[in-house]
Amino acid sequence: MSDPVTRSAPKWETDAKENIKAAIRRFQKPISDLVARDVNEGDTRIFVNDFLRSALDYDQYADLTTEFAVRGEFADYGIRIEQQLVAFIEVKRAAQALSARHLRQVETYAVKEGLEWVILTNGRVWQAYHVSARTGQQVATTLVFEVDLLGDEAPAKKVSKLFHLHRSALKRQTIAELWKQQAATSPSALAKVLQSDAVLTAIRTEIWRNSRFKPDVKELEDSLRSQVIRPELLLP
């Protein structure tokens, strides 16, 4: 019996990943120097601009806009794909740790402009977030991935994450598919599945098979809610 055919990645994806791999190596010394010197935000933006162009293939004139006006405030960068605004980037100085306060700042810009994606970076660390702002609900912002250019993570993993920020990938919305996969197996999603009728019935059946004891479904649900599932993940 022959092995199943393994489909190779399309050329655009291979090219993008090879470019990112080479850029990570090339930019490690410059960002390390910037962190050591504790340069200001302006100097960090120069690095970020170079990385966006060289590693992630954005055209600084067609794809990037700086100081994007958002109702009286300004986002550091806006990313346009074929003239459509798709993401904001907030830049902090190279040696500064990224924080929830910085995220709230760029999150606000995204909500006002109706964008799903924001990137928070100090040049060294790159964080990509999904922002959901449904009418009548609280804003939900989820970290999709984080990459530290100077961190110990395997280079291949850094490349596979940063790939989703490459212009070719963002154009094809691969980051949206990645986020959907993560959301489907998140703690809250799994907690919801555990509380479903189908799973409760299956658990009841398995308990009967193992012990010849058939618990009441409601009691089983109460036990899961009180002893297994974290309180913040419980269904309303």
C-alpha positions as CSV (number, residue, x, y, z in Angstrom):
1,M,0.0,0.0,0.0
2,S,1.5,3.3,-1.0
3,D,2.0,6.2,1.4
4,P,-0.5,9.1,1.1
5,V,0.7,12.0,-1.1
6,T,2.2,14.8,1.0
7,R,1.2,18.1,-0.6
8,S,4.0,20.6,-0.7
9,A,3.4,24.2,0.4
10,P,2.7,26.7,-2.3
11,K,5.7,28.7,-3.6
12,W,4.5,31.9,-2.2
13,E,4.4,30.4,1.3
14,T,7.8,28.8,0.9
15,D,9.3,32.0,-0.3
16,A,7.8,34.0,2.5
17,K,9.1,31.6,5.2
18,E,12.6,31.6,3.7
19,N,12.6,35.4,3.6
20,I,11.5,35.5,7.3
21,K,14.1,32.9,8.3
22,A,16.9,34.9,6.7
23,A,15.6,38.2,8.1
24,I,15.5,36.9,11.7
25,R,19.2,36.0,11.5
26,R,20.0,39.4,9.9
27,F,18.1,41.5,12.4
28,Q,19.1,39.8,15.6
29,K,22.2,41.9,16.2
30,P,20.6,45.2,15.4
31,I,17.7,44.6,17.7
32,S,20.0,43.3,20.4
33,D,22.1,46.5,20.1
34,L,18.9,48.7,20.3
35,V,17.8,46.9,23.5
36,A,21.2,47.3,25.1
37,R,21.3,51.0,24.3
38,D,17.7,51.5,25.5
39,V,16.9,53.6,22.4
40,N,13.7,55.7,22.2
41,E,10.5,54.9,20.4
42,G,11.6,56.8,17.3
43,D,14.7,54.7,16.8
44,T,12.7,51.6,17.5
45,R,10.3,52.6,14.8
46,I,13.1,52.8,12.3
47,F,13.9,49.1,13.1
48,V,10.3,48.1,13.0
49,N,9.9,49.8,9.6
50,D,12.9,48.0,8.2
51,F,11.6,44.6,9.6
52,L,8.2,45.2,8.1
53,R,9.7,45.9,4.7
54,S,12.6,43.3,4.6
55,A,11.2,40.4,6.6
56,L,7.4,40.8,6.0
57,D,7.5,42.3,2.5
58,Y,5.4,45.4,3.0
59,D,5.8,48.3,0.7
60,Q,6.4,51.4,2.9
61,Y,4.5,53.6,0.5
62,A,1.6,51.4,-0.7
63,D,1.0,49.2,2.4
64,L,2.1,51.2,5.5
65,T,0.8,54.4,6.9
66,T,2.3,56.1,9.9
67,E,0.5,58.1,12.5
68,F,-2.9,56.9,11.3
69,A,-5.5,59.3,12.7
70,V,-8.2,57.6,14.8
71,R,-10.7,60.2,16.0
72,G,-8.2,62.6,17.5
73,E,-5.6,60.0,18.4
74,F,-2.9,58.4,16.3
75,A,-1.9,54.7,15.7
76,D,1.8,54.2,15.0
77,Y,1.2,52.2,11.9
78,G,-1.8,51.1,9.8
79,I,-1.4,48.2,7.4
80,R,-3.2,48.3,4.2
81,I,-3.7,45.3,1.8
82,E,-4.8,46.4,-1.6
83,Q,-5.9,49.8,-0.2
84,Q,-8.0,48.1,2.6
85,L,-7.0,48.9,6.2
86,V,-6.6,45.5,8.0
87,A,-4.5,46.0,11.1
88,F,-2.9,48.5,13.4
89,I,0.6,48.3,14.9
90,E,1.6,49.9,18.2
91,V,5.4,50.4,18.7
92,K,7.1,50.8,22.1
93,R,10.8,51.4,22.7
94,A,13.1,48.4,22.3
95,A,13.9,47.8,26.0
96,Q,10.4,48.4,27.3
97,A,8.3,45.4,28.3
98,L,5.0,45.2,26.5
99,S,2.0,45.6,28.8
100,A,-1.7,45.4,29.0
101,R,-1.9,49.2,29.0
102,H,-0.1,49.3,25.7
103,L,-2.6,46.7,24.3
104,R,-5.6,48.7,25.5
105,Q,-4.3,51.7,23.6
106,V,-4.1,50.0,20.2
107,E,-7.2,47.9,21.0
108,T,-9.2,51.1,21.3
109,Y,-8.0,52.2,17.9
110,A,-9.0,48.9,16.3
111,V,-12.5,49.0,17.9
112,K,-13.1,52.6,16.6
113,E,-12.0,51.6,13.1
114,G,-13.7,48.2,13.1
115,L,-10.5,46.2,12.7
116,E,-10.0,42.6,13.9
117,W,-6.2,42.6,14.1
118,V,-3.6,44.5,16.1
119,I,0.1,44.0,16.5
120,L,2.0,45.2,19.6
121,T,5.8,45.3,19.3
122,N,9.0,46.7,20.7
123,G,11.0,45.4,17.8
124,R,12.2,42.4,19.8
125,V,8.9,41.0,20.8
126,W,6.0,40.8,18.3
127,Q,2.5,40.1,19.6
128,A,-0.5,39.5,17.3
129,Y,-4.0,39.9,18.7
130,H,-7.6,39.3,17.5
131,V,-10.1,41.9,18.5
132,S,-13.8,41.2,18.6
133,A,-16.3,44.0,19.4
134,R,-19.8,42.7,18.9
135,T,-22.7,45.0,19.5
136,G,-23.9,44.8,23.1
137,Q,-20.9,42.7,24.3
138,Q,-17.6,43.6,25.9
139,V,-14.6,43.9,23.7
140,A,-12.8,40.5,23.5
141,T,-9.1,40.7,22.7
142,T,-7.1,37.4,22.3
143,L,-3.4,36.8,21.9
144,V,-2.9,34.7,18.8
145,F,0.8,34.4,19.1
146,E,4.0,36.0,20.4
147,V,7.5,35.9,19.0
148,D,10.7,37.0,20.7
149,L,13.4,37.6,18.0
150,L,16.1,37.1,20.7
151,G,14.2,34.3,22.6
152,D,15.2,30.6,22.9
153,E,12.3,29.3,20.9
154,A,13.3,27.2,17.9
155,P,13.9,29.3,14.7
156,A,11.4,27.2,12.8
157,K,8.6,28.1,15.3
158,K,9.5,31.8,15.1
159,V,9.2,31.6,11.3
160,S,5.9,29.7,11.4
161,K,4.3,32.3,13.7
162,L,5.7,35.4,12.0
163,F,4.6,34.0,8.6
164,H,1.0,35.0,9.5
165,L,2.1,38.6,9.5
166,H,3.8,38.4,6.2
167,R,2.0,40.5,3.5
168,S,1.3,37.4,1.4
169,A,-0.2,35.6,4.3
170,L,-2.2,38.5,5.7
171,K,-3.6,39.0,2.2
172,R,-4.9,35.4,2.4
173,Q,-6.0,35.8,6.0
174,T,-4.1,32.8,7.3
175,I,-4.0,34.4,10.7
176,A,-7.8,34.2,10.8
177,E,-7.7,30.5,10.2
178,L,-5.1,30.1,12.9
179,W,-7.2,32.1,15.4
180,K,-10.3,30.0,14.6
181,Q,-8.3,26.8,15.3
182,Q,-7.1,28.2,18.6
183,A,-10.5,29.5,19.6
184,A,-12.1,26.1,18.9
185,T,-9.8,24.4,21.4
186,S,-9.5,27.2,24.0
187,P,-10.3,26.5,27.7
188,S,-13.6,28.3,27.4
189,A,-14.6,26.4,24.2
190,L,-13.6,23.0,25.8
191,A,-15.5,23.9,29.0
192,K,-18.6,24.6,26.8
193,V,-18.2,21.2,25.1
194,L,-17.9,19.4,28.4
195,Q,-21.2,20.9,29.5
196,S,-23.0,19.9,26.3
197,D,-25.8,17.3,26.4
198,A,-23.9,15.0,24.1
199,V,-20.8,14.9,26.2
200,L,-22.7,14.6,29.5
201,T,-24.5,11.6,28.0
202,A,-21.3,10.1,26.8
203,I,-19.6,10.5,30.2
204,R,-22.7,8.9,31.9
205,T,-22.4,6.0,29.6
206,E,-18.7,5.5,30.2
207,I,-19.2,5.7,34.0
208,W,-21.9,3.0,33.7
209,R,-19.5,0.8,31.6
210,N,-16.7,1.1,34.1
211,S,-18.7,0.9,37.4
212,R,-22.2,-0.1,36.7
213,F,-23.3,3.1,38.3
214,K,-25.4,5.5,36.2
215,P,-25.4,9.0,37.7
216,D,-28.2,11.5,37.1
217,V,-27.2,13.8,34.2
218,K,-28.0,16.9,36.3
219,E,-25.9,15.7,39.2
220,L,-23.1,14.9,36.7
221,E,-23.3,18.4,35.3
222,D,-23.3,19.9,38.8
223,S,-20.2,17.9,39.7
224,L,-18.4,19.1,36.6
225,R,-19.3,22.7,37.2
226,S,-18.3,22.6,40.9
227,Q,-15.2,20.4,40.8
228,V,-13.7,20.2,37.3
229,I,-14.4,23.3,35.3
230,R,-12.8,26.6,36.5
231,P,-15.5,29.0,37.6
232,E,-14.6,31.7,35.0
233,L,-15.2,29.2,32.2
234,L,-18.7,28.1,33.3
235,L,-21.7,28.7,31.0
236,P,-24.1,31.3,32.2
